[in-house]
């Protein structure tokens, strides 16, 4: 190997750049001991079997050039040291090293780079034997154009696929790494963040300044409103004091009047309570007597329910027995049909056996005739010994002369036989498929007939079932309602009676009211424009509002509404509005007080008839006959209740007994159950038939598709067969002509016209006889097997088994019919017992009804007394409530004065007079004489409205001012703040400008570095791709180019790589084939390498995904860039040259190299070894 290196040293030298001369490894990965690998030429291929250590050699070169262990298939550096087993791995002090000898350009002087793994597991770097730091080591490599971080000298196994699958963003990251612009990425991002922060800070300070200026202007206007606001507040305070003092005065006068009325009503209430208690005692005794009768009725009803439950329990059993009997009858009928079918099968079986025996005898006779024909064949041609020798010599000579033609004929023969067999198989498959289609069509016809019958029967059954269900539902509803309807109707009649008693309890239609009502009716008859009384024209939406609306209307309750020039409806609305005004109705007294006495005042009435005026007075309730008057609203309702009662009593009289309906319901239930089961079975069968039809249709479609798919294949086979037969005949004709020419003299000497035709005829007759015998033998075996099968079949056993099954089913049917008769007898007995219990219950019910009549009379009496008692109680509570409300209102006014800091004038002070009373005595003398006079409600409301109007006007004016009393102090503070924030804003603006200048400088530098690399690679990639893809058929090659997604900030966006192989239209990289992707990726790698070229390029199996044509193109390109001789012939359009070291397993690649480094596995030493072979000696001239 040393001699080879010396010989080729001058021939392989390069004009530009240095190169790797050799590699010295020591205990690195699979290389044991110290080994020298090389010399390496301008184009060196590393070859060897898988597992020999080729990639480990590439890892050694990568290791010495500073690549990290993670990229060398090792978790840590110690994993790269040679170890035969685990014991070697655990050995301490293990070391490994790799030395790369590099020839400098021009002088050819050697420069040695050494990287060693120390015993502690660290790295040691040396240059020419001198220990250096990593920075010095890396700087030296950089000076030679070797960029360790960018790995511009190295393509690992799989890097090509990785390049091909990169997205635009990943391509940008790769280009940044090559261009070294990624070193500015961190600084760029930091400055960008600082710039954004500075801009945000400046914007915030500006906004703060703007806000303070606006606030200062607002405070100046607010200061001027403050004095006006204080003056208005004092005026409002004086007016509120006068208003509240007048309200307290009216409350005291009303409280004195109500306390006097309370004493009279308490005596009347006590007398009413004594009368009510006596009536209640008499009612309780009568209810006790009725309860005993109801218990007897309940016992009878429970026994009847129990008997009904027994009948209901028997019904499912009867239905089940009926269904079982029907099912057994169906099974017996099916078995009889099956026996008839089996008898027909037995008859067909006997006929089949006779046919097979006859066919067997015919085949045996034919075989014997063929044997006799074989023995009668003519005698073969007899030759002398010298003629035999001459025959064999001539035959050998003919064989040699026709050897090539016979080989071609044999190949055609094989192809022809294969095609004939394929055609035969194809025709058999198609015939089977067509037979299956016919079979499926027959099955579909049969299943469709069955499905049509089921589809016709289902609607009839469903229609009948719907009719029966409607009838059953109707009868069931009638039966259920007839039992409970009487009680429901009676309960409703009782409720109506109770309501009528309550409505009539307080009704006291005086003679005056009757005359007034008659007068209104007369007016309506005489004059069309009269609409009627207020109580006839409108009514409250709910009963609880009756009393409230009555109090609110007052004297207008009995007013008659007549039509004026407007429409009648408008008259009614105006009349109601005039009567009640804007009075509000509340459920509770607390709500009424809140609305009437808090804030803006309203006239409010509660549902109990308590009226609260705007002036603060509270009147109403049941006094003055208001409650009685409110009952006028119920006149129309009483008439409606009476009509309803008469209607309900008529319905009760029409009710009948439900027993007949129960019998009909049971019969219909049985029919419904039977039909439901029929429908269920029909639906199940329909579903199964549809599924079978769908499966058959699907299978038929698939078979037809398969037949359509096979037809083109059959036609193609027939065309190929015809072509091969023609070719075969041509070869046979040529062979026969040559053989006949050679055999011509010999055939004449032995007395045969043509000895070849004679031999072929003898052979053909023998083969035809043998084929006929074989066919008849196969037929004989098949007939014997079929006959044996038919003889073994037992046709009588299934018939006997079916007869036994019929006997068993008939016995079971008889037992079920006996059980059905027994169950029907028990059901009839229970029904008779139920009729007896029903008659007993009717007797007890008559006695209970007599007690019910007496109880109803007592209830009416009690209701009348209860109504009177309730009326008195309501009147008492109303007075007490009014008194509490007045006291509460008084307390609220005092609390309001304390809350609003209003001081009421008093007559005396307890501390001055020596009195122990804590109650203040107000001085009402400060009020004007007008306020102290007795007033009607309307006058109080008017005065209250005047007070509210004045207070409202002052409050509205105060609210319009809305001053800020601290405006002066805030104005001075804002002036100081405005000065400070202006200085802060100027500082932020200065900081923003400084950061923006730094950011733009770094951005421009990063842009220049990136675009320098992109422009170079973009210009060179198309030339390189054309060199890799051009051929004799496509001399121009393909097209490749790079596009930026964003030209302003290209390093933040993607790069689109487009490659179009020759004759291919534009498509995305993902849509290219594997080989096309690999060629495109290699073009990009070579273009990137040309930007900052290293003196050498190491590639690991980059041709793995390429076909032979593309492998040759890539190898030619690498050779053109590596070999000095070829390089001198180039015109310089493909970029600079470089030394190439390539790992490859393809001979079409490595046969173009200048030298081969063979890697093999030394089994004795259990390590990798290498051999170097110089190919420059074998270059073609």
Residue, then its C-alpha position, 0 to 999 in steps of 0.5 A: x500500500x505504501x508503494x501505491x501511495x508513492x506511485x500515485x502521489x503526483x498523479x492525484x495531486x490537486x491544483x487548488x486546496x489541500x487534502x486528507x492524506x491518511x488517517x491513523x486510528x488507535x482503539x477507536x470503535x471497531x478498530x483495535x490497536x493502531x492502524x493506518x488507513x490510506x492514502x486517500x486520493x482525490x476521489x476515494x471510495x470506501x467499500x465493504x460488507x455491512x457491519x464491517x466498520x465503514x461508518x466507523x471510519x467516517x465517524x473517526x474522520x468526524x471525531x478528529x475534526x471535532x464533531x460531538x459524540x452525540x452525532x457519532x452514535x455514542x452517548x459519551x466519549x467512552x462509548x467510542x473506545x474499542x471494547x470486545x466485551x463488557x469486561x473491556x468496557x469496565x477496564x480503567x484507563x482506556x484511551x483512544x485517539x485519531x490522527x488526521x494527516x493533512x497535505x497543505x495546498x501548494x507545498x504539500x507539507x503535512x499538518x497533523x490533527x490529533x484528538x484523543x479520549x483520555x482515561x477520564x473520558x475527556x477530549x485532548x486536542x493536538x496540532x503537530x503533536x502540540x497540545x492546544x485548546x479547542x478554540x485554537x484547534x477550531x480556529x486552525x480548522x476554520x483557517x483551512x475552510x473546515x467549519x465544524x459547527x456547520x459540518x460543511x465537510x460531512x454528509x452522514x447516512x440519512x442526511x440526504x433524506x433529512x434534507x429532502x424532507x425539510x420544510x421551508x423553515x428548516x431550510x432557512x435554519x440550515x442556511x443560517x447555520x451555513x451563512x453564520x448568521x445564526x450567531x447573530x440570532x440571540x443578539x437580534x432577538x434580545x435587541x428586538x425584545x428590548x426595542x419592543x419594551x422601549x416602545x411600549x414604555x414610551x407609549x405608556x409614558x405618553x399616555x400617562x402624560x396625556x391623561x394628566x393634562x386632560x385631568x388638569x383641565x377638568x379639575x378647573x371646571x369642577x372647582x367652580x361648581x363646588x360653591x354652588x353645590x354647597x348652597x343648594x344642599x343647605x336649601x334642600x335640608x331646610x325644605x326636607x325638615x319642614x316636610x317631615x315635621x308635617x308628616x309626623x303631625x298627620x300620623x299622630x292624628x290618625x293613630x288616635x282615631x284608630x285606637x278608639x275603633x279597635x275596642x269595639x271590634x274585639x267584643x264582636x269577635x269573641x261571641x262569633x268564636x263560641x258559636x263556631x266551636x259548637x257547630x264543629x263538635x256536631x260535624x266531627x261526630x257525623x264524620x266518625x260514623x261515616x268513617x266506619x262505613x268507608x272502612x267496610x267499602x275499602x275492605x271490599x275494594x281490596x278483596x276485589x283488587x286482589x281477585x283482579x290481580x289473580x286474573x291478571x296473573x293468569x292472563x300471561x299464562x293463558x297467552x303463553x300456552x296459546x302461543x306455545x300450542x300455535x308454535x308446536x302446530x307449526x313445527x309439526x307441519x314443517x316436519x311433515x314437509x321435511x319428510x317429503x323432501x327427504x324421500x325425494x332426495x333418496x330417489x335422486x340418490x339411487x338414480x345417481x348411483x346407477x349413472x356413476x356405475x355405468x360411466x365407470x364401466x365405459x371408462x374401464x373399457x376405453x383404457x383397455x382399448x388404448x393398452x392394446x393400441x400401444x402394443x400394436x405400434x410399428x417397429x422402429x428404424x434399425x441402424x448399423x454400428x457405424x451408422x449409429x456413430x455417424x448419427x451421433x456425430x452428426x447430431x452433436x454437430x447439429x446441436x452445436x450449430x443450433x445451440x443458440x437458436x435452441x436456447x432461444x427456442x427453449x426460453x420462448x417455449x417456457x414463456x409460451x407454456x407459462x402463458x398457456x397455463x396462465x390463460x387456462x387458469x384465467x379462463x377457469x377462474x372466469x368460468x367459476x366466477x360466471x357460474x357463481x353469478x348465475x347461482x347468485x341470480x337464482x338465489x336472489x330471485x328466490x329470496x326476493x319472492x319470499x321478501x315480497x310475500x312478507x312485505x305484502x303481509x306486514x302492512x295488513x298486520x300493522x293496519x289490523x294491529x293499529x285498529x285493535x290498539x285504538x279499540x283497546x285504548x278506547x275501551x281501557x279509557x272508558x273502563x278506567x274512567x267509569x270507576x273513578x269518574x263518579x268520585x271525581x265528579x262528586x268531589x268537583x260538585x262538593x268544591x263548587x258548593x263550597x265556593x258558592x257558600x263562600x261567595x254568598x256568605x257576605x252577599x247583602x244585595x240591598x234594595x237600593x243595589x237591586x233597584x240600581x242594577x235594574x235601572x242600569x239594565x233598563x238604560x241599556x235596553x232603551x239607549x244603545x250608547x249605555x255600556x253598563x256599570x263599572x262592575x259589569x265592564x271590568x274586573x280584577x285579574x285575580x280574586x285577591x285584588x277585589x277589595x283593593x280595587x273596590x277601595x281604590x274606586x271608592x264612590x265610582x264603583x257603581x258608576x254607569x259608563x255611557x258612550x260619547x263622541x269617541x268609541x265605546x272602548x275608549x269610554x271604558x278606559x277613561x272611566x276606569x282611569x278616572x275612578x282609580x287614577x294612578x293608584x298602585x296595588x301591592x300584595x303586602x303592607x311593607x311594599x305599599x309603605x315603601x312605594x308610598x312614603x319613600x322617595x317619590x310618593x304614590x297613591x297605593x292600596x293593598x289587597x286587604x283594602x288598606x289605602x296609603x295616600x301621597x300625603x302619608x295618611x292610611x285608611x281603608x280595610x273592611x270598614x264602611x262596608x267596602x268588603x261587602x261591596x267588593x263581592x259585587x265582582x263575583x256575581x257573574x262568577x256565581x252564575x257560572x258555578x251554578x251552571x257548572x254544578x248542573x252539568x257535572x250532576x248530569x254527567x254523573x247520572x250517565x255513568x254505567x258498569x264497566x264489566x262488559x268493557x273489561x271482557x272486550x278489553x281482555x279479548x282484544x288484548x289476546x288478539x293484539x299479542x298474537x298479531x305483535x308476535x306475528x309482526x315481530x317474526x315477519x320483521x325479523x325474517x324481512x331483516x334477515x332476507x334484506x341482509x342476505x340480498x344485500x350480501x348477494x348483491x355485494x358479492x355479485x358486484x364484486x364478481x362482476x368487477x373481478x370479471x371486468x378486471x380479468x378480461x383485459x388480462x385475458x386479451x393481453x395473454x392472447x396477444x402475447x401467446x400469438x406473438x410467442x407462437x410466431x417467434x417460436x415457429x421462426x426459431x423452429x424453422x431456422x433450426x429445422x433448416x440447419x438440421x435438415x442440411x446437416x442430416x441430408x446425406x445421412x438420411x439418404x444413406x439410411x433410406x429415409x427421406x428426412x430422419x428428423x421428421x421420422x423421429x418427431x413423428x414417432x415421439x409425437x404418437x407415443x406422447x399422444x397415447x400417454x396423454x390419453x391414458x392419463x386423462x382416462x385414469x384421472x376420470x376413472x379415479x374421480x368416478x370411483x370416489x364419487x361412487x364410494x361417497x354415494x354408497x356411504x350416504x345414509x338416506x333413511x336415518x333422517x326420515x326416521x329421526x323426523x318421524x320420532x320428532x313429530x310423535x314427541x311434538x304431538x304429545x307435548x301439544x296434547x299436554x299444553x291443550x289440557x293446561x289451557x282448559x284448566x287455566x280458563x276454568x280458574x279464571x271464570x271462578x275468580x270473576x264470579x267471586x268479584x261480582x259478589x264482592x261488588x254487590x256488598x260494596x254497593x250496600x255499604x256505599x248507600x249508607x255512606x252517602x246518607x251520612x255524606x248528605x248530613x255532613x254537607x248540611x253541617x259543613x254549609x252551616x260551619x262555612x257560614x259561621x267561619x266566613x263571619x268569624x273571618x270577616x271580624x278577624x280581618x277587620x280587627x287585624x286590619x285596624x291593628x295593622x294600620x296602627x302598626x304601620x303608622x307607628x312604623x312610618x313615624x319611626x322611619x321618619x325619625x330614622x330618616x332625620x338621623x340619617x340625613x342629619x336633619x334636626x326637628x324642633x322640640x317643645x322641651x329638652x328632658x335635661x332642662x326640664x328634669x323629666x325622666x322621659x326619653x321621648x321627644x315632644x315635637x314643636x309643631x308651632x313652627x308649621x304654618x296655620x294652613x298645615x295644622x288644619x284638618x284636611x281631606x285626603x285629596x288636600x293632603x295629596x295635593x300638599x304632598x305633591x307640592x313638597x315633592x315637587x320642590x324637593x325634586x327640583x332642588x335634588x335635580x339641580x344638585x344632581x346636575x352640578x355633581x361637583x368635586x369638593x377636592x378639586x382645588x387640591x387635586x388641581x395643584x397636585x396635577x400641575x406637579x405631576x405634569x412636569x414630572x411625566x414630561x421629563x420621564x417621557x423625554x428620557x423614554x424617547x431617547x432610550x427607544x432611539x438608542x435601542x432601535x439603532x442597535x437593533x437595525x445594525x444587527x438586523x442589517x448584518x444578519x441580512x447581509x450574511x444570510x443573503x450572501x449565502x442565499x445568493x451564492x447557493x441560489x445561483x449555483x444550484x440550477x447548474x449543479x442540478x442540471x449536471x446531475x440530471x442531464x443525459x443523452x436523451x435530456x441534454x439540458x437536464x432539469x431545473x432547480x431554484x430557491x425562493x424566499x417567502x419574505x425578502x425583507x426578513x428572510x431569516x425569519x421565514x421559509x425558503x421554498x426549494x423547487x426541483x423539476x426533473x427533465x420532462x416533469x411538470x412543476x410539483x411539490x418536493x413531497x410528490x417527487x419519487x425517492x430517487x428524484x428527492x435524493x438527486x434534488x437534496x444532493x444538488x442542494x448539498x453540493x451548492x451549499x458546500x460550494x459557498x464555503x467549501x472545505x478542501x474535502x467532502x465525506x459522504x456516507x451512502x448518499x446513493x442508497x435511494x438512487x437507481x443505476x442511472x442516477x448513481x452514474x450521474x452523481x458519481x460522474x459529478x463527484x469525479x468531475x469535482x475531484x479528479x485533477x485530470x477531469x478538472x482541467x478539462x472543465x470550463x469552470x462552470x460547476x464551482x470549485x473542486x474538492x477531495x471526495x471520500x465516499x462510502x458506497x455499496x454500488x459498483x456503478x459508483x465506486x468503479x469511477x473512483x481513483x482509489x478504493x479503501x476496503x473495510x473488512x472484519x478480522x474474525x481472529x482479532x475481532x476488529x475492523x481492518x482496511x486495504x487500499x487499492x489504487x485504480x489510477x493504473x487502470x484508467x482507460x487511455 
